[in-house]
Amino acid sequence: MRANFRMQRLFVDAPLSSGGVVEANADQFNYLANVLRMEDAAEILLFNGRDGEWKASLSFPTRKRIQLMATEQTRPQPAPCDLHYLFAPLKVGRMDYLVQKAVEMGAGLLQPVMTQHVQGKITNLDKLRANVVEAAEQCGVLGIPEVAEPVRLSDLLDRWPRERRIIYCDEGDAGQNPLPVLAGIQERHLALLVGPEGGFSEEERARLRNLDFVTAIPLGPRILRADTAAVAALAVVQAAIGDWT
């Protein structure tokens, strides 16, 4: 069932069921009452990442409170997205874009990875998670990807579960077409690794290429910025062997 983009969507961290009432928090109250200027009995769509999407009716029990009563489910909760997205943090504006697009493209987990040439850093995971929620609200996604604590690439590889294959974008790959490489991957549990603006170091590339649970892919004949490469890689993986197939 397709998302309804004519109605406002709001993420709530509360159970949703027919007749259930959710109390808007202070930020949600300000958004609904003062920004959107919604009135009593207005309708909105709610989701929590667990119980699907619900139409809800808005009411003001007091001037400073808003309650949202779920009336009917509009979309069931889909199966969780299984693709893990591993990325080297970028500078703030580009990283916000990268996170938003990863949510839209169906990443189920966002894992910041600290590489040798990384230029960005994660200073506030709560802000990153809020960006994830906002992206889900805007693009109709019902699942909220988990955001993991940053980890060094070497530590990540040391403890990586071998049943999940890592596909990494290798800017030094001699090929141009990733599709033949992706066609040879048999595993269904996948992770996509995109490096920093400065690229992977030669030491990192050598280690990645020597691991039997890692597959390198090229991304065509053009030089791509890290945030552009992230979107391109997510699209080609989802189209070739992901949940678009």
C-alpha positions in Angstrom: 0.0 0.0 0.0 1.4 3.4 -1.0 2.0 6.2 1.4 -0.5 9.1 1.7 1.6 12.2 1.2 -1.5 14.5 1.4 -1.7 14.1 5.2 0.9 15.1 7.8 2.9 12.2 9.3 4.3 12.1 12.8 6.6 9.7 14.5 5.6 8.7 18.1 7.4 6.5 20.5 4.3 4.9 21.9 2.2 1.8 21.1 -0.5 2.3 18.4 -3.8 0.5 18.2 -7.4 1.3 17.5 -8.8 3.7 20.1 -5.3 4.2 21.6 -4.5 7.7 22.8 -1.0 9.2 22.4 -0.1 12.4 24.3 1.9 14.9 22.1 5.2 16.0 23.7 6.2 19.6 23.9 7.9 19.8 20.6 5.1 18.0 18.9 2.5 20.3 20.5 4.4 23.3 19.2 4.6 21.8 15.7 1.0 20.8 15.5 -0.6 23.8 17.2 1.7 26.7 16.4 3.4 25.7 13.1 0.7 23.7 11.4 -2.1 25.5 13.3 -4.1 22.3 13.5 -7.5 22.5 15.2 -9.7 20.1 17.2 -10.7 17.0 15.2 -8.0 17.5 12.6 -6.6 14.2 11.2 -3.0 13.1 11.1 -1.0 9.9 10.3 1.0 8.3 13.1 3.7 5.7 13.1 6.2 4.3 15.6 8.3 1.9 13.6 6.5 -1.2 15.1 2.8 -1.0 14.6 2.3 0.2 11.1 0.7 3.6 10.2 -2.5 4.9 11.8 -4.9 7.7 11.0 -5.5 9.6 14.2 -7.8 12.4 15.3 -6.4 15.4 17.2 -8.0 16.9 20.3 -7.1 19.6 22.9 -8.0 18.5 26.4 -6.5 21.7 27.6 -4.9 24.7 25.9 -1.4 23.4 26.5 -2.0 19.7 25.6 -2.8 17.7 22.5 -4.0 14.1 22.4 -4.0 11.9 19.3 -6.4 9.0 19.1 -5.7 6.3 16.6 -8.8 5.5 14.6 -7.8 3.1 11.8 -4.7 1.5 10.4 -3.8 2.8 7.0 -0.7 0.6 6.3 0.6 -2.5 8.1 4.2 -2.6 9.4 6.5 -4.1 6.7 9.3 -6.5 7.4 12.4 -4.7 8.7 15.0 -3.6 6.2 18.0 -5.8 6.5 20.7 -3.8 4.6 23.3 -2.3 7.0 24.8 0.9 5.8 28.4 1.6 7.0 29.6 5.1 6.3 32.6 7.3 7.2 31.1 10.5 8.7 31.2 13.6 6.4 31.0 17.3 7.2 27.7 18.3 8.7 25.6 19.5 5.7 26.7 16.5 3.6 26.2 14.0 6.4 22.6 15.2 7.0 21.9 14.6 3.3 23.6 11.2 3.4 21.6 10.0 6.4 18.3 11.2 4.9 19.0 9.4 1.6 20.0 6.2 3.4 16.7 6.2 5.2 14.8 6.7 1.9 16.8 4.0 0.2 15.9 1.3 2.8 18.9 1.0 5.1 18.0 -0.9 8.3 21.0 0.1 10.3 23.3 3.1 10.1 26.8 2.5 11.4 29.3 5.4 11.4 32.8 4.1 10.7 36.0 5.9 11.5 38.6 5.4 8.8 42.1 6.7 8.5 41.2 9.6 6.2 37.8 10.5 7.7 37.1 14.2 7.8 33.8 14.4 9.6 32.9 13.2 13.1 29.9 12.2 15.2 29.4 14.6 18.1 25.7 14.1 18.8 24.1 10.7 18.1 20.7 12.1 19.3 20.8 14.7 16.5 21.6 12.0 14.0 18.7 9.9 15.2 16.4 12.9 15.0 17.5 13.3 11.4 16.6 9.7 10.7 13.1 10.2 12.2 12.5 13.4 10.2 13.5 11.6 7.0 11.1 8.8 7.7 8.3 11.2 8.4 8.9 13.1 5.2 9.3 10.1 2.8 6.7 7.7 4.0 9.0 5.1 5.5 7.5 3.1 8.4 10.7 1.5 9.7 13.1 3.5 11.7 16.7 2.5 11.1 18.9 1.8 14.1 21.8 4.3 14.6 24.9 2.6 16.1 27.8 4.1 18.0 30.8 5.1 15.8 33.4 2.4 15.5 36.9 2.2 14.0 37.0 0.4 10.7 39.7 -2.0 12.0 37.6 -2.9 15.1 34.5 -3.3 12.9 36.3 -5.8 10.7 37.8 -7.7 13.6 34.4 -8.6 15.0 32.3 -8.7 11.8 29.7 -11.6 11.5 30.9 -13.7 8.6 27.4 -14.5 7.4 26.8 -10.8 6.4 28.7 -9.8 3.3 30.2 -6.3 3.1 30.1 -4.6 -0.2 32.5 -1.7 -0.4 32.9 1.0 -2.9 36.5 1.0 -4.1 37.5 4.1 -5.9 40.7 2.4 -7.0 38.9 -0.5 -8.8 40.0 -0.8 -12.4 36.5 -1.8 -13.5 33.5 0.5 -14.2 30.4 -1.7 -14.0 29.4 -3.0 -10.6 26.5 -5.2 -11.9 28.5 -8.3 -12.9 30.2 -8.3 -9.5 27.0 -7.9 -7.6 25.4 -10.7 -9.7 27.9 -13.1 -8.2 26.9 -12.5 -4.6 24.9 -15.3 -3.1 24.4 -14.0 0.5 21.1 -12.4 1.4 22.4 -10.5 4.5 24.4 -7.5 3.2 26.2 -4.4 4.4 27.3 -1.5 2.2 30.5 0.4 3.1 31.2 3.8 1.7 34.4 5.6 2.6 35.3 9.2 3.4 35.8 12.2 1.2 39.5 11.4 1.1 38.9 7.7 0.2 40.2 4.6 1.9 43.9 4.4 2.7 46.0 1.9 0.8 46.3 -0.1 4.1 42.5 -0.2 4.5 42.0 -1.2 0.8 44.5 -4.0 1.1 42.9 -5.4 4.2 39.4 -5.1 2.8 40.4 -6.9 -0.4 42.0 -9.7 1.6 38.9 -10.6 3.6 36.7 -13.4 2.2 33.5 -11.8 3.5 34.2 -8.5 1.6 33.4 -7.7 -2.0 34.8 -4.6 -3.8 32.7 -2.8 -6.4 33.4 0.1 -8.8 30.9 2.9 -9.2 31.4 3.8 -12.9 33.8 5.9 -14.8 33.2 9.2 -13.0 34.7 10.6 -9.8 31.8 11.0 -7.3 31.7 12.9 -4.1 31.2 10.8 -1.0 27.6 11.7 -0.5 26.8 11.1 -4.2 28.6 7.8 -4.1 26.5 6.8 -1.1 23.2 7.3 -2.9 24.5 5.7 -6.2 25.8 2.7 -4.3 22.6 2.2 -2.3 20.6 2.4 -5.5 22.6 -0.1 -7.4 22.8 -2.6 -4.6 19.1 -2.4 -3.9 18.3 -2.7 -7.6 20.7 -5.6 -8.3 20.4 -7.8 -5.2 18.4 -5.9 -2.6 14.8 -5.4 -1.8 13.9 -3.9 -5.2 14.3 -7.3 -6.9 
